[in-house]
Amino acid sequence: MIRIDDSELDIPLFSNICSRCAHWFVEPGAKCKAFPDGIPMEIWEGKNKHTKPYEGDGGIRFKQKVWEE
């Protein structure tokens, strides 16, 4: 029997919280300065806005990205 791991398909490609954060790495994968090994799904999916301490964030929290023109 061959089993294919499709669990990655459940992960949204876009995060309404993280994509607006100055600390987010604009590259494939859910990573940022606070979570270089991967942003917790609770934050990535917007269930936690990461404006308060979160275990493992190293003191780095959401900071609104400033868009340059």
Buried (B, 14 or more C-beta within 10 A) or exposed (E): EEEEEEEEEEEEEEBEBBEEBEBBBEEEEBBBBBBEEEBBBEBBBEEBEBEEEBEEBEEBBBBEBEEEE
